[in-house]
Amino acid sequence: MPIECLAIVHDNAVGVADLRVIDHRPLETARLFSSSMWDQVGNRCGDPNPTGSPAKAMAAAGP
């Protein structure tokens, strides 16, 4: 299955990724990719749910 992906990662002052935005297309391929990545990487990249500044920025942006 072909897949298109755009990934944006922002590092904070100490070099830790504090914001990750990933867009995949088409959706079904993205689901397959996500499942495969979880099988291979698990949660080694930290909590996937934004907190702190990223969460505030997303809330301010609205739906």
Secondary structure as a PSIPRED ss2 file (coil, helix, strand):
# PSIPRED VFORMAT (PSIPRED V4.0)

   1 M C   1.000  0.000  0.000
   2 P C   1.000  0.000  0.000
   3 I C   1.000  0.000  0.000
   4 E E   0.000  0.000  1.000
   5 C E   0.000  0.000  1.000
   6 L E   0.000  0.000  1.000
   7 A E   0.000  0.000  1.000
   8 I E   0.000  0.000  1.000
   9 V E   0.000  0.000  1.000
  10 H E   0.000  0.000  1.000
  11 D E   0.000  0.000  1.000
  12 N C   1.000  0.000  0.000
  13 A C   1.000  0.000  0.000
  14 V C   1.000  0.000  0.000
  15 G C   1.000  0.000  0.000
  16 V C   1.000  0.000  0.000
  17 A E   0.000  0.000  1.000
  18 D E   0.000  0.000  1.000
  19 L E   0.000  0.000  1.000
  20 R E   0.000  0.000  1.000
  21 V E   0.000  0.000  1.000
  22 I E   0.000  0.000  1.000
  23 D E   0.000  0.000  1.000
  24 H E   0.000  0.000  1.000
  25 R E   0.000  0.000  1.000
  26 P C   1.000  0.000  0.000
  27 L H   0.000  1.000  0.000
  28 E H   0.000  1.000  0.000
  29 T H   0.000  1.000  0.000
  30 A H   0.000  1.000  0.000
  31 R H   0.000  1.000  0.000
  32 L H   0.000  1.000  0.000
  33 F H   0.000  1.000  0.000
  34 S H   0.000  1.000  0.000
  35 S H   0.000  1.000  0.000
  36 S H   0.000  1.000  0.000
  37 M H   0.000  1.000  0.000
  38 W H   0.000  1.000  0.000
  39 D H   0.000  1.000  0.000
  40 Q H   0.000  1.000  0.000
  41 V H   0.000  1.000  0.000
  42 G C   1.000  0.000  0.000
  43 N C   1.000  0.000  0.000
  44 R C   1.000  0.000  0.000
  45 C C   1.000  0.000  0.000
  46 G C   1.000  0.000  0.000
  47 D C   1.000  0.000  0.000
  48 P C   1.000  0.000  0.000
  49 N C   1.000  0.000  0.000
  50 P C   1.000  0.000  0.000
  51 T C   1.000  0.000  0.000
  52 G H   0.000  1.000  0.000
  53 S H   0.000  1.000  0.000
  54 P H   0.000  1.000  0.000
  55 A H   0.000  1.000  0.000
  56 K H   0.000  1.000  0.000
  57 A H   0.000  1.000  0.000
  58 M H   0.000  1.000  0.000
  59 A H   0.000  1.000  0.000
  60 A H   0.000  1.000  0.000
  61 A H   0.000  1.000  0.000
  62 G C   1.000  0.000  0.000
  63 P C   1.000  0.000  0.000
